[in-house]
Amino acid sequence: MTLIAWFFFGHVFAQTFTVTGKITDKATGNPLQGASVFCQNTTFGTATGAAGDFILYLPNGGYDLVISFSGFETYSQRINASTENINSLAIALKQKDKSLEEVSITVTNEVKDGWVKYGEFFKDQFIGMTENSQKCVIENPDALKFFFSKKKNRLKVSSKEDIRITNKALGYTIRYQLDSFIHEYGTGLTQTTGIPFFEELHGSEEDSLAWEKNREKAYYGSVLHFMRCYYDSTLGENGYKLELVNSGSGKTRGVNNPYDSSFFQVADNNDVELNFPGKLRVAYKEEKPEAKYLTLNKLSPGTTIQISIVDFADAITIEQNGYFYDQKDILSLGYWSWEKLGDFLPYNYEPRQ
């Protein structure tokens, strides 16, 4: 009884902040009713009213606020509780340049039977090959267009609408605005950019229990968990060990104090700033890698630690909920690159304990 009461108290009185604003057409100044207003990679979203107004209540932390409306360019802004005018945002959307859509294309490298030829490969690279990923379904594959360049040995994928993915393992529907998917066959590298929004699936009590169990397993050892542990200074207690990787020799040396001021700073607003010189090797000791990962990477089936490499192009800032920026400034390799969209959780996810 005590545990239940504490759990209830903690969630009801969690620190939050309010975001309010108005969305208009930049050309006419008219309000835009029905515009989608949501925080990327969360379950927080709404639609504007008749006057173009909206309101969101968010737990403390950082978010990418996204505004989208048919025929207009998508707008994105990084926000937190201290953002200027957070209670009176005035956002004017630009109409898309229709002239670009009217250009006649006489030569194209679009693959007419693209889904048949590349669908499974795209799903593996976009959603992943983990146990959770195998339980994900792309509901609207007809929205995808595939382009292959023989000269560049490159596959590109675009979508004329949000990709709708049902994750039956974690209990979410994901609406994904795909900006770019590019796979370079020469190097084997894949780059994906886009905007995900999560919606809770509704199921039986049995479904909910299974989803919660799978979510907890996906959470611990993830990038989100790592960032929150770094923010809270609890890396060691949660099973993380860090090593710096020498860019020349590839040799590693242990990070005895991950909170050393040479690469760890706490800002005045309590945000955590990380600035590592190059690559960081992150070992997570509390969970074994999936068997399929070990097989594909020709690693010993007896491996008990998940190893990831984080390549820092610049310093990043971590906020209270595990959100960090700029996300383009780090590249994740190793186990974290194995876990793709099918294992991702929204920034507002919290484990039961």
Secondary structure, DSSP 8 states (H G I E B T S, - for coil): -HHHHHHHHHHHT--EEEEEEEEEETTT--B-TT-EEEETTSS-EEE--TTSEEEEEEESS-EEEEEE-TTB--EEEEE-TTSTTTTSEEEEE-B--HHHHHS------B-TTHHHHHHHHHHHHHT-SSTTGGGEEES-GGGEEEEEETTTTEEEEEESS-EEEEETTTTEEEEEEEEEEEEETTT--EEEEEEEEEEE----HHHHHHHHHHHHHHHTTSHHHHHHHHHHT-TGGGTEEEEEE-TTT--EEE-S-TT-TTTEEE-TTS-EEE--SSEEEEEE-SS---HHHHHHTT--TT--SEEEEEEESS-EEE-TTS-EE-GGGEEEEEHHHHS-GGG---TT-----
